[in-house]
Amino acid sequence: MPLSCTEQPEQGNQTQSKTAEEILGDPEYQAISFGSFRELSRDVEPTIPQLKEDLRILSAMGIKLLRTYNVYLQEVPNLLKAITEIKEQDPDFEMYLMMGAWIDAKNARTDSVDHSQESERNAEEIERAVALANQYPDIVKIIAVGNEAMVKWATSYYVEPGIILKWVNYLQDLKEQGELPESLWITSSDNFASWGGGDSEYHVDELNQLIEAVDFISMHTYPMHDTHYNPDFWGVRPDEENLSDLEKIDAAMLRAREYAINQYESVVNYMQSLGIDKPVHVGETGWATQSNEHYGNTGSRATDEYKSAIYYNHMRDWTNNAGITCFYFEAFDEQWKDAANPLGSENHFGLINLKAEAKYMLWDLVDAGIFEGLTRDGNPITKTYNGDLEELMKDVLVPPTDAEIQARK
C-alpha cells in the first residue's frame, strides 16, 4: 500500500495551497488541458527547462490549473518538479494539477480488446498517481481516473463504468484511511454521453454508482467534431442567407456555444434525476484551427483561427459567469497526435503553435505585453499571420448552408 500522505516529504511552498473545492468554479483560477510535447513522437519528452517555459507562459495568461492525462511517462513527474522549483524561487507562483491516470481495456488497441476486462497496467498507473499525489499535495488537487475511457466510440480501449467505479472507490477509500490527502478530489473525465447526458445505453447502474462516488463530474463537449457527425446546429439557416459572411459565421458559432451548454445541462439533468447534486465542470472542450479532414475546407468548414477564437471566448464567458471550471483543450499544439498527417485537426487545438506564435484568441494578450521576456524554445511569443487580421480572414470560410449539409447526409 502507498505511504500515508503524512509520511511523504512535503514539496514546495505550502502557504499558497488551496483545495480543489476552493479552486473549481473560481474564475480567478483559469484551467487548461496541458501537454508539452514538441516532437513527432512522445519518445522525446519535454525537459524541465522546457516545462518551466510553458508554465511561465500559462501563468502570465492567468492559468492556474492544469489538466494532465497519464503518469506512465515522465512528463507529469517532471512537470511537478518544474512547478516546485519555480515556487521555491517565487513563493507567489500558483499552479495546480488535475492529474489524469490513464485507463485501458484488456488488450487495448489490438484485435482482441476486451471491454469488460481491464489492462493489468491500470493498477500500476493508479499507484503511481497515488504516489505523486502524496509527494506533491500542494500541487495535485484532483485525480481523474481515465480520459474518455467509458465512451463507446473509443472502440480500441474503452471500459465499462464498473472498472472506473472500482478505481474511484479505491482512491476514495485511501482518503478515508488517511493514505491520500482528505481534500484531494476524485473524478473521471469523460464525454457528456458517458455521464448519462446522451443515449440511454449509458444509463446503467454502475454509472449511477460512479456519479455518486466521484467528488464532481468532469464532462467533455466538442461541438467542433459534431459539425461533421451531428451537424443539425451547424451551417447557415435559410433565414440567414442574406446576412454578411461574418454574420453567418458568428450566428453558427453562437449555436455551437448553445450546443455545448445543452450537453452540459443534459449531464446535470441526468445527475439530478438520480437525486444527486454535486458540481459539474467542463473537463475538456476546444476548437481546432486547421484540418484537412472532416472539419476543414472540403468538409464542414469549421476550422480556422477566427472561429476557434470565437468559440474560446464564448466558452470562457459562459463558464466564468456560471461558476464552472473549463479545462480548455489545449495550451500548445502537439504534433505527435497525428504524426502521419501534419494538417490533421488533432495537431492544431493549441492556443499557441509550435513556432511560439499565439493564435488569434490571444492576440490581445500579446498586444498587452503579458508575454514580454518569455520565450518558448528560445522564440519570443509573437502573433500568427504576423498579426495581420486581413490575411487571417482569407482562410476563414462560411459554413455550408442547411441544404448543403442535408445533401451530404
TORKOL-4160 file (C-alpha; in steps of 0.2 Angstrom, whole numbers, padded with zeros to 4 digits, m for minus):
409
<pt num="1" X="0000" Y="0000" Z="0000"/>
<pt num="2" X="0006" Y="0018" Z="m0003"/>
<pt num="3" X="0014" Y="0028" Z="0011"/>
<pt num="4" X="0002" Y="0039" Z="0021"/>
<pt num="5" X="0002" Y="0057" Z="0015"/>
<pt num="6" X="0009" Y="0062" Z="0032"/>
<pt num="7" X="0024" Y="0051" Z="0029"/>
<pt num="8" X="0029" Y="0059" Z="0012"/>
<pt num="9" X="0041" Y="0073" Z="0011"/>
<pt num="10" X="0032" Y="0090" Z="0008"/>
<pt num="11" X="0037" Y="0099" Z="m0008"/>
<pt num="12" X="0037" Y="0117" Z="m0011"/>
<pt num="13" X="0028" Y="0132" Z="m0003"/>
<pt num="14" X="0013" Y="0126" Z="0007"/>
<pt num="15" X="0006" Y="0143" Z="0012"/>
<pt num="16" X="m0002" Y="0147" Z="m0005"/>
<pt num="17" X="m0010" Y="0130" Z="m0007"/>
<pt num="18" X="m0029" Y="0129" Z="m0010"/>
<pt num="19" X="m0041" Y="0114" Z="m0011"/>
<pt num="20" X="m0050" Y="0108" Z="m0026"/>
<pt num="21" X="m0066" Y="0113" Z="m0018"/>
<pt num="22" X="m0059" Y="0131" Z="m0017"/>
<pt num="23" X="m0052" Y="0131" Z="m0034"/>
<pt num="24" X="m0065" Y="0123" Z="m0045"/>
<pt num="25" X="m0078" Y="0136" Z="m0051"/>
<pt num="26" X="m0067" Y="0151" Z="m0046"/>
<pt num="27" X="m0064" Y="0162" Z="m0062"/>
<pt num="28" X="m0048" Y="0168" Z="m0054"/>
<pt num="29" X="m0041" Y="0150" Z="m0057"/>
<pt num="30" X="m0042" Y="0148" Z="m0075"/>
<pt num="31" X="m0039" Y="0130" Z="m0081"/>
<pt num="32" X="m0032" Y="0122" Z="m0097"/>
<pt num="33" X="m0028" Y="0105" Z="m0104"/>
<pt num="34" X="m0009" Y="0103" Z="m0104"/>
<pt num="35" X="0004" Y="0093" Z="m0115"/>
<pt num="36" X="0021" Y="0100" Z="m0118"/>
<pt num="37" X="0027" Y="0088" Z="m0131"/>
<pt num="38" X="0036" Y="0096" Z="m0146"/>
<pt num="39" X="0041" Y="0082" Z="m0157"/>
<pt num="40" X="0033" Y="0069" Z="m0168"/>
<pt num="41" X="0034" Y="0056" Z="m0155"/>
<pt num="42" X="0032" Y="0056" Z="m0136"/>
<pt num="43" X="0048" Y="0046" Z="m0136"/>
<pt num="44" X="0056" Y="0064" Z="m0135"/>
<pt num="45" X="0049" Y="0071" Z="m0119"/>
<pt num="46" X="0050" Y="0089" Z="m0114"/>
<pt num="47" X="0064" Y="0094" Z="m0102"/>
<pt num="48" X="0061" Y="0103" Z="m0086"/>
<pt num="49" X="0068" Y="0119" Z="m0093"/>
<pt num="50" X="0055" Y="0117" Z="m0107"/>
<pt num="51" X="0041" Y="0114" Z="m0095"/>
<pt num="52" X="0046" Y="0129" Z="m0085"/>
<pt num="53" X="0045" Y="0140" Z="m0100"/>
<pt num="54" X="0027" Y="0133" Z="m0103"/>
<pt num="55" X="0022" Y="0136" Z="m0085"/>
<pt num="56" X="0028" Y="0154" Z="m0085"/>
<pt num="57" X="0019" Y="0157" Z="m0102"/>
<pt num="58" X="0002" Y="0150" Z="m0095"/>
<pt num="59" X="0004" Y="0159" Z="m0078"/>
<pt num="60" X="0006" Y="0175" Z="m0087"/>
<pt num="61" X="m0011" Y="0171" Z="m0096"/>
<pt num="62" X="m0019" Y="0169" Z="m0079"/>
<pt num="63" X="m0019" Y="0150" Z="m0080"/>
<pt num="64" X="m0018" Y="0142" Z="m0063"/>
<pt num="65" X="m0025" Y="0124" Z="m0065"/>
<pt num="66" X="m0018" Y="0111" Z="m0077"/>
<pt num="67" X="m0026" Y="0095" Z="m0083"/>
<pt num="68" X="m0014" Y="0081" Z="m0087"/>
<pt num="69" X="m0018" Y="0064" Z="m0094"/>
<pt num="70" X="m0007" Y="0050" Z="m0088"/>
<pt num="71" X="0008" Y="0047" Z="m0077"/>
<pt num="72" X="0016" Y="0032" Z="m0086"/>
<pt num="73" X="0028" Y="0044" Z="m0095"/>
<pt num="74" X="0040" Y="0056" Z="m0087"/>
<pt num="75" X="0031" Y="0072" Z="m0092"/>
<pt num="76" X="0020" Y="0074" Z="m0077"/>
<pt num="77" X="0033" Y="0069" Z="m0063"/>
<pt num="78" X="0045" Y="0082" Z="m0072"/>
<pt num="79" X="0030" Y="0095" Z="m0073"/>
<pt num="80" X="0028" Y="0093" Z="m0054"/>
<pt num="81" X="0047" Y="0095" Z="m0051"/>
<pt num="82" X="0046" Y="0111" Z="m0063"/>
<pt num="83" X="0032" Y="0118" Z="m0053"/>
<pt num="84" X="0040" Y="0115" Z="m0037"/>
<pt num="85" X="0057" Y="0123" Z="m0042"/>
<pt num="86" X="0048" Y="0139" Z="m0049"/>
<pt num="87" X="0038" Y="0140" Z="m0032"/>
<pt num="88" X="0054" Y="0139" Z="m0022"/>
<pt num="89" X="0061" Y="0154" Z="m0032"/>
<pt num="90" X="0044" Y="0163" Z="m0032"/>
<pt num="91" X="0033" Y="0160" Z="m0017"/>
<pt num="92" X="0018" Y="0169" Z="m0026"/>
<pt num="93" X="0018" Y="0157" Z="m0040"/>
<pt num="94" X="0002" Y="0146" Z="m0041"/>
<pt num="95" X="m0001" Y="0131" Z="m0052"/>
<pt num="96" X="m0011" Y="0116" Z="m0048"/>
<pt num="97" X="m0015" Y="0100" Z="m0056"/>
<pt num="98" X="m0030" Y="0089" Z="m0061"/>
<pt num="99" X="m0019" Y="0074" Z="m0064"/>
<pt num="100" X="m0025" Y="0060" Z="m0075"/>
<pt num="101" X="m0022" Y="0042" Z="m0073"/>
<pt num="102" X="m0024" Y="0033" Z="m0090"/>
<pt num="103" X="m0036" Y="0018" Z="m0090"/>
<pt num="104" X="m0037" Y="0005" Z="m0104"/>
<pt num="105" X="m0047" Y="m0011" Z="m0108"/>
<pt num="106" X="m0038" Y="m0028" Z="m0108"/>
<pt num="107" X="m0028" Y="m0030" Z="m0124"/>
<pt num="108" X="m0032" Y="m0012" Z="m0129"/>
<pt num="109" X="m0028" Y="m0007" Z="m0147"/>
<pt num="110" X="m0027" Y="m0025" Z="m0153"/>
<pt num="111" X="m0040" Y="m0035" Z="m0162"/>
<pt num="112" X="m0043" Y="m0045" Z="m0146"/>
<pt num="113" X="m0048" Y="m0030" Z="m0135"/>
<pt num="114" X="m0060" Y="m0035" Z="m0121"/>
<pt num="115" X="m0070" Y="m0020" Z="m0115"/>
<pt num="116" X="m0077" Y="m0030" Z="m0100"/>
<pt num="117" X="m0060" Y="m0033" Z="m0093"/>
<pt num="118" X="m0046" Y="m0020" Z="m0089"/>
<pt num="119" X="m0027" Y="m0019" Z="m0093"/>
<pt num="120" X="m0016" Y="m0026" Z="m0080"/>
<pt num="121" X="m0006" Y="m0009" Z="m0082"/>
<pt num="122" X="m0020" Y="0001" Z="m0074"/>
<pt num="123" X="m0015" Y="m0004" Z="m0057"/>
<pt num="124" X="0002" Y="0002" Z="m0059"/>
<pt num="125" X="m0005" Y="0019" Z="m0066"/>
<pt num="126" X="m0016" Y="0021" Z="m0051"/>
<pt num="127" X="m0002" Y="0018" Z="m0039"/>
<pt num="128" X="0010" Y="0030" Z="m0047"/>
<pt num="129" X="m0004" Y="0043" Z="m0047"/>
<pt num="130" X="m0006" Y="0040" Z="m0028"/>
<pt num="131" X="0012" Y="0041" Z="m0025"/>
<pt num="132" X="0013" Y="0058" Z="m0035"/>
<pt num="133" X="m0002" Y="0065" Z="m0026"/>
<pt num="134" X="0006" Y="0061" Z="m0009"/>
<pt num="135" X="0023" Y="0068" Z="m0014"/>
<pt num="136" X="0016" Y="0084" Z="m0021"/>
<pt num="137" X="0000" Y="0088" Z="m0010"/>
<pt num="138" X="0002" Y="0106" Z="m0013"/>
<pt num="139" X="0000" Y="0105" Z="m0032"/>
<pt num="140" X="m0010" Y="0089" Z="m0036"/>
<pt num="141" X="m0028" Y="0093" Z="m0031"/>
<pt num="142" X="m0038" Y="0081" Z="m0041"/>
<pt num="143" X="m0035" Y="0064" Z="m0048"/>
<pt num="144" X="m0045" Y="0060" Z="m0064"/>
<pt num="145" X="m0047" Y="0041" Z="m0067"/>
<pt num="146" X="m0047" Y="0039" Z="m0086"/>
<pt num="147" X="m0049" Y="0050" Z="m0100"/>
<pt num="148" X="m0064" Y="0046" Z="m0112"/>
<pt num="149" X="m0062" Y="0029" Z="m0105"/>
<pt num="150" X="m0081" Y="0024" Z="m0105"/>
<pt num="151" X="m0087" Y="0032" Z="m0121"/>
<pt num="152" X="m0091" Y="0018" Z="m0133"/>
<pt num="153" X="m0084" Y="0027" Z="m0149"/>
<pt num="154" X="m0067" Y="0024" Z="m0141"/>
<pt num="155" X="m0068" Y="0007" Z="m0148"/>
<pt num="156" X="m0049" Y="0002" Z="m0146"/>
<pt num="157" X="m0048" Y="0005" Z="m0127"/>
<pt num="158" X="m0065" Y="0009" Z="m0118"/>
<pt num="159" X="m0070" Y="0001" Z="m0102"/>
<pt num="160" X="m0087" Y="m0002" Z="m0094"/>
<pt num="161" X="m0091" Y="0010" Z="m0080"/>
<pt num="162" X="m0088" Y="m0003" Z="m0067"/>
<pt num="163" X="m0070" Y="m0003" Z="m0070"/>
<pt num="164" X="m0069" Y="0016" Z="m0067"/>
<pt num="165" X="m0080" Y="0014" Z="m0052"/>
<pt num="166" X="m0068" Y="0002" Z="m0045"/>
<pt num="167" X="m0053" Y="0014" Z="m0045"/>
<pt num="168" X="m0063" Y="0029" Z="m0040"/>
<pt num="169" X="m0069" Y="0019" Z="m0024"/>
<pt num="170" X="m0051" Y="0013" Z="m0021"/>
<pt num="171" X="m0045" Y="0031" Z="m0021"/>
<pt num="172" X="m0059" Y="0037" Z="m0010"/>
<pt num="173" X="m0055" Y="0023" Z="0002"/>
<pt num="174" X="m0037" Y="0028" Z="0003"/>
<pt num="175" X="m0043" Y="0046" Z="0008"/>
<pt num="176" X="m0054" Y="0038" Z="0022"/>
<pt num="177" X="m0039" Y="0028" Z="0028"/>
<pt num="178" X="m0028" Y="0044" Z="0028"/>
<pt num="179" X="m0017" Y="0037" Z="0014"/>
<pt num="180" X="m0021" Y="0051" Z="0002"/>
<pt num="181" X="m0025" Y="0069" Z="0007"/>
<pt num="182" X="m0043" Y="0071" Z="0013"/>
<pt num="183" X="m0045" Y="0087" Z="0002"/>
<pt num="184" X="m0040" Y="0078" Z="m0014"/>
<pt num="185" X="m0055" Y="0077" Z="m0026"/>
<pt num="186" X="m0058" Y="0061" Z="m0036"/>
<pt num="187" X="m0067" Y="0061" Z="m0053"/>
<pt num="188" X="m0066" Y="0053" Z="m0070"/>
<pt num="189" X="m0066" Y="0064" Z="m0086"/>
<pt num="190" X="m0077" Y="0059" Z="m0100"/>
<pt num="191" X="m0088" Y="0063" Z="m0114"/>
<pt num="192" X="m0105" Y="0070" Z="m0110"/>
<pt num="193" X="m0114" Y="0054" Z="m0116"/>
<pt num="194" X="m0104" Y="0044" Z="m0104"/>
<pt num="195" X="m0111" Y="0054" Z="m0089"/>
<pt num="196" X="m0128" Y="0050" Z="m0094"/>
<pt num="197" X="m0132" Y="0065" Z="m0105"/>
<pt num="198" X="m0134" Y="0056" Z="m0121"/>
<pt num="199" X="m0141" Y="0039" Z="m0126"/>
<pt num="200" X="m0150" Y="0028" Z="m0114"/>
<pt num="201" X="m0137" Y="0014" Z="m0117"/>
<pt num="202" X="m0126" Y="0023" Z="m0105"/>
<pt num="203" X="m0139" Y="0023" Z="m0091"/>
<pt num="204" X="m0133" Y="0008" Z="m0081"/>
<pt num="205" X="m0132" Y="0005" Z="m0063"/>
<pt num="206" X="m0113" Y="0006" Z="m0062"/>
<pt num="207" X="m0113" Y="0023" Z="m0070"/>
<pt num="208" X="m0126" Y="0029" Z="m0057"/>
<pt num="209" X="m0115" Y="0022" Z="m0043"/>
<pt num="210" X="m0100" Y="0031" Z="m0051"/>
<pt num="211" X="m0109" Y="0048" Z="m0051"/>
<pt num="212" X="m0112" Y="0045" Z="m0033"/>
<pt num="213" X="m0094" Y="0041" Z="m0029"/>
<pt num="214" X="m0085" Y="0055" Z="m0038"/>
<pt num="215" X="m0082" Y="0072" Z="m0029"/>
<pt num="216" X="m0088" Y="0081" Z="m0045"/>
<pt num="217" X="m0092" Y="0077" Z="m0063"/>
<pt num="218" X="m0079" Y="0081" Z="m0077"/>
<pt num="219" X="m0088" Y="0081" Z="m0093"/>
<pt num="220" X="m0082" Y="0084" Z="m0111"/>
<pt num="221" X="m0091" Y="0093" Z="m0125"/>
<pt num="222" X="m0085" Y="0095" Z="m0143"/>
<pt num="223" X="m0097" Y="0105" Z="m0155"/>
<pt num="224" X="m0082" Y="0106" Z="m0167"/>
<pt num="225" X="m0082" Y="0087" Z="m0170"/>
<pt num="226" X="m0101" Y="0087" Z="m0172"/>
<pt num="227" X="m0101" Y="0100" Z="m0186"/>
<pt num="228" X="m0097" Y="0084" Z="m0196"/>
<pt num="229" X="m0105" Y="0070" Z="m0185"/>
<pt num="230" X="m0121" Y="0079" Z="m0179"/>
<pt num="231" X="m0122" Y="0095" Z="m0189"/>
<pt num="232" X="m0140" Y="0100" Z="m0186"/>
<pt num="233" X="m0134" Y="0115" Z="m0176"/>
<pt num="234" X="m0121" Y="0120" Z="m0189"/>
<pt num="235" X="m0122" Y="0129" Z="m0205"/>
<pt num="236" X="m0131" Y="0144" Z="m0212"/>
<pt num="237" X="m0150" Y="0144" Z="m0209"/>
<pt num="238" X="m0162" Y="0149" Z="m0224"/>
<pt num="239" X="m0166" Y="0165" Z="m0214"/>
<pt num="240" X="m0148" Y="0169" Z="m0213"/>
<pt num="241" X="m0143" Y="0168" Z="m0231"/>
<pt num="242" X="m0145" Y="0187" Z="m0234"/>
<pt num="243" X="m0133" Y="0191" Z="m0219"/>
<pt num="244" X="m0115" Y="0196" Z="m0222"/>
<pt num="245" X="m0102" Y="0182" Z="m0222"/>
<pt num="246" X="m0096" Y="0187" Z="m0204"/>
<pt num="247" X="m0113" Y="0187" Z="m0198"/>
<pt num="248" X="m0117" Y="0170" Z="m0204"/>
<pt num="249" X="m0101" Y="0163" Z="m0196"/>
<pt num="250" X="m0105" Y="0172" Z="m0179"/>
<pt num="251" X="m0123" Y="0165" Z="m0179"/>
<pt num="252" X="m0116" Y="0147" Z="m0182"/>
<pt num="253" X="m0103" Y="0150" Z="m0168"/>
<pt num="254" X="m0117" Y="0156" Z="m0156"/>
<pt num="255" X="m0127" Y="0140" Z="m0160"/>
<pt num="256" X="m0111" Y="0130" Z="m0156"/>
<pt num="257" X="m0110" Y="0138" Z="m0139"/>
<pt num="258" X="m0128" Y="0134" Z="m0136"/>
<pt num="259" X="m0125" Y="0116" Z="m0141"/>
<pt num="260" X="m0111" Y="0114" Z="m0128"/>
<pt num="261" X="m0122" Y="0122" Z="m0115"/>
<pt num="262" X="m0136" Y="0110" Z="m0119"/>
<pt num="263" X="m0124" Y="0095" Z="m0117"/>
<pt num="264" X="m0118" Y="0101" Z="m0101"/>
<pt num="265" X="m0136" Y="0104" Z="m0095"/>
<pt num="266" X="m0140" Y="0086" Z="m0101"/>
<pt num="267" X="m0127" Y="0079" Z="m0089"/>
<pt num="268" X="m0133" Y="0090" Z="m0074"/>
<pt num="269" X="m0151" Y="0084" Z="m0078"/>
<pt num="270" X="m0147" Y="0066" Z="m0078"/>
<pt num="271" X="m0137" Y="0068" Z="m0062"/>
<pt num="272" X="m0151" Y="0077" Z="m0053"/>
<pt num="273" X="m0164" Y="0064" Z="m0060"/>
<pt num="274" X="m0154" Y="0051" Z="m0048"/>
<pt num="275" X="m0157" Y="0063" Z="m0033"/>
<pt num="276" X="m0138" Y="0068" Z="m0034"/>
<pt num="277" X="m0132" Y="0086" Z="m0033"/>
<pt num="278" X="m0114" Y="0089" Z="m0035"/>
<pt num="279" X="m0103" Y="0101" Z="m0045"/>
<pt num="280" X="m0101" Y="0098" Z="m0064"/>
<pt num="281" X="m0087" Y="0106" Z="m0073"/>
<pt num="282" X="m0081" Y="0105" Z="m0091"/>
<pt num="283" X="m0066" Y="0094" Z="m0091"/>
<pt num="284" X="m0062" Y="0097" Z="m0110"/>
<pt num="285" X="m0068" Y="0107" Z="m0124"/>
<pt num="286" X="m0059" Y="0115" Z="m0139"/>
<pt num="287" X="m0059" Y="0120" Z="m0157"/>
<pt num="288" X="m0045" Y="0116" Z="m0169"/>
<pt num="289" X="m0038" Y="0129" Z="m0180"/>
<pt num="290" X="m0033" Y="0118" Z="m0195"/>
<pt num="291" X="m0040" Y="0102" Z="m0203"/>
<pt num="292" X="m0038" Y="0093" Z="m0219"/>
<pt num="293" X="m0051" Y="0080" Z="m0214"/>
<pt num="294" X="m0070" Y="0081" Z="m0210"/>
<pt num="295" X="m0069" Y="0099" Z="m0202"/>
<pt num="296" X="m0059" Y="0108" Z="m0215"/>
<pt num="297" X="m0062" Y="0117" Z="m0231"/>
<pt num="298" X="m0068" Y="0102" Z="m0240"/>
<pt num="299" X="m0079" Y="0096" Z="m0225"/>
<pt num="300" X="m0089" Y="0106" Z="m0213"/>
<pt num="301" X="m0078" Y="0122" Z="m0215"/>
<pt num="302" X="m0077" Y="0124" Z="m0196"/>
<pt num="303" X="m0058" Y="0125" Z="m0193"/>
<pt num="304" X="m0049" Y="0142" Z="m0193"/>
<pt num="305" X="m0042" Y="0154" Z="m0181"/>
<pt num="306" X="m0057" Y="0166" Z="m0181"/>
<pt num="307" X="m0070" Y="0153" Z="m0177"/>
<pt num="308" X="m0058" Y="0145" Z="m0164"/>
<pt num="309" X="m0056" Y="0162" Z="m0156"/>
<pt num="310" X="m0075" Y="0165" Z="m0156"/>
<pt num="311" X="m0078" Y="0148" Z="m0148"/>
<pt num="312" X="m0064" Y="0151" Z="m0135"/>
<pt num="313" X="m0072" Y="0167" Z="m0129"/>
<pt num="314" X="m0089" Y="0160" Z="m0129"/>
<pt num="315" X="m0084" Y="0146" Z="m0118"/>
<pt num="316" X="m0074" Y="0157" Z="m0106"/>
<pt num="317" X="m0088" Y="0170" Z="m0105"/>
<pt num="318" X="m0101" Y="0156" Z="m0101"/>
<pt num="319" X="m0091" Y="0146" Z="m0089"/>
<pt num="320" X="m0084" Y="0161" Z="m0079"/>
<pt num="321" X="m0101" Y="0169" Z="m0077"/>
<pt num="322" X="m0109" Y="0152" Z="m0072"/>
<pt num="323" X="m0095" Y="0147" Z="m0059"/>
<pt num="324" X="m0090" Y="0132" Z="m0070"/>
<pt num="325" X="m0072" Y="0127" Z="m0072"/>
<pt num="326" X="m0067" Y="0124" Z="m0090"/>
<pt num="327" X="m0052" Y="0115" Z="m0095"/>
<pt num="328" X="m0050" Y="0122" Z="m0112"/>
<pt num="329" X="m0041" Y="0110" Z="m0124"/>
<pt num="330" X="m0027" Y="0114" Z="m0126"/>
<pt num="331" X="m0012" Y="0125" Z="m0121"/>
<pt num="332" X="0000" Y="0121" Z="m0135"/>
<pt num="333" X="m0001" Y="0112" Z="m0152"/>
<pt num="334" X="0007" Y="0095" Z="m0151"/>
<pt num="335" X="0011" Y="0086" Z="m0167"/>
<pt num="336" X="0013" Y="0068" Z="m0161"/>
<pt num="337" X="m0006" Y="0066" Z="m0160"/>
<pt num="338" X="m0007" Y="0064" Z="m0179"/>
<pt num="339" X="0011" Y="0062" Z="m0184"/>
<pt num="340" X="0007" Y="0055" Z="m0201"/>
<pt num="341" X="m0004" Y="0069" Z="m0206"/>
<pt num="342" X="0003" Y="0087" Z="m0201"/>
<pt num="343" X="m0013" Y="0095" Z="m0206"/>
<pt num="344" X="m0024" Y="0084" Z="m0195"/>
<pt num="345" X="m0035" Y="0093" Z="m0183"/>
<pt num="346" X="m0028" Y="0084" Z="m0168"/>
<pt num="347" X="m0012" Y="0093" Z="m0170"/>
<pt num="348" X="m0020" Y="0110" Z="m0170"/>
<pt num="349" X="m0030" Y="0113" Z="m0155"/>
<pt num="350" X="m0017" Y="0123" Z="m0145"/>
<pt num="351" X="m0019" Y="0142" Z="m0141"/>
<pt num="352" X="0000" Y="0143" Z="m0146"/>
<pt num="353" X="0008" Y="0134" Z="m0161"/>
<pt num="354" X="0025" Y="0126" Z="m0162"/>
<pt num="355" X="0033" Y="0142" Z="m0168"/>
<pt num="356" X="0029" Y="0150" Z="m0152"/>
<pt num="357" X="0015" Y="0160" Z="m0161"/>
<pt num="358" X="0000" Y="0165" Z="m0151"/>
<pt num="359" X="m0016" Y="0161" Z="m0161"/>
<pt num="360" X="m0030" Y="0174" Z="m0164"/>
<pt num="361" X="m0038" Y="0172" Z="m0147"/>
<pt num="362" X="m0023" Y="0178" Z="m0139"/>
<pt num="363" X="m0018" Y="0192" Z="m0150"/>
<pt num="364" X="m0024" Y="0205" Z="m0137"/>
<pt num="365" X="m0013" Y="0197" Z="m0124"/>
<pt num="366" X="0002" Y="0199" Z="m0135"/>
<pt num="367" X="m0003" Y="0217" Z="m0138"/>
<pt num="368" X="m0004" Y="0220" Z="m0119"/>
<pt num="369" X="0014" Y="0214" Z="m0116"/>
<pt num="370" X="0010" Y="0199" Z="m0105"/>
<pt num="371" X="0022" Y="0188" Z="m0114"/>
<pt num="372" X="0036" Y="0201" Z="m0114"/>
<pt num="373" X="0053" Y="0192" Z="m0109"/>
<pt num="374" X="0045" Y="0175" Z="m0111"/>
<pt num="375" X="0051" Y="0163" Z="m0124"/>
<pt num="376" X="0047" Y="0145" Z="m0130"/>
<pt num="377" X="0062" Y="0135" Z="m0136"/>
<pt num="378" X="0071" Y="0152" Z="m0137"/>
<pt num="379" X="0057" Y="0160" Z="m0148"/>
<pt num="380" X="0048" Y="0175" Z="m0141"/>
<pt num="381" X="0029" Y="0174" Z="m0141"/>
<pt num="382" X="0023" Y="0183" Z="m0157"/>
<pt num="383" X="0006" Y="0183" Z="m0167"/>
<pt num="384" X="0001" Y="0171" Z="m0180"/>
<pt num="385" X="m0001" Y="0179" Z="m0198"/>
<pt num="386" X="0011" Y="0192" Z="m0191"/>
<pt num="387" X="m0004" Y="0200" Z="m0183"/>
<pt num="388" X="m0012" Y="0204" Z="m0200"/>
<pt num="389" X="m0031" Y="0201" Z="m0197"/>
<pt num="390" X="m0034" Y="0204" Z="m0216"/>
<pt num="391" X="m0023" Y="0189" Z="m0220"/>
<pt num="392" X="m0030" Y="0178" Z="m0207"/>
<pt num="393" X="m0048" Y="0181" Z="m0213"/>
<pt num="394" X="m0043" Y="0175" Z="m0230"/>
<pt num="395" X="m0043" Y="0157" Z="m0223"/>
<pt num="396" X="m0060" Y="0159" Z="m0215"/>
<pt num="397" X="m0074" Y="0151" Z="m0224"/>
<pt num="398" X="m0093" Y="0152" Z="m0221"/>
<pt num="399" X="m0101" Y="0136" Z="m0215"/>
<pt num="400" X="m0111" Y="0126" Z="m0228"/>
<pt num="401" X="m0129" Y="0130" Z="m0230"/>
<pt num="402" X="m0143" Y="0119" Z="m0222"/>
<pt num="403" X="m0146" Y="0112" Z="m0240"/>
<pt num="404" X="m0128" Y="0108" Z="m0242"/>
<pt num="405" X="m0127" Y="0099" Z="m0225"/>
<pt num="406" X="m0143" Y="0089" Z="m0229"/>
<pt num="407" X="m0135" Y="0084" Z="m0246"/>
<pt num="408" X="m0120" Y="0076" Z="m0238"/>
<pt num="409" X="m0130" Y="0065" Z="m0226"/>
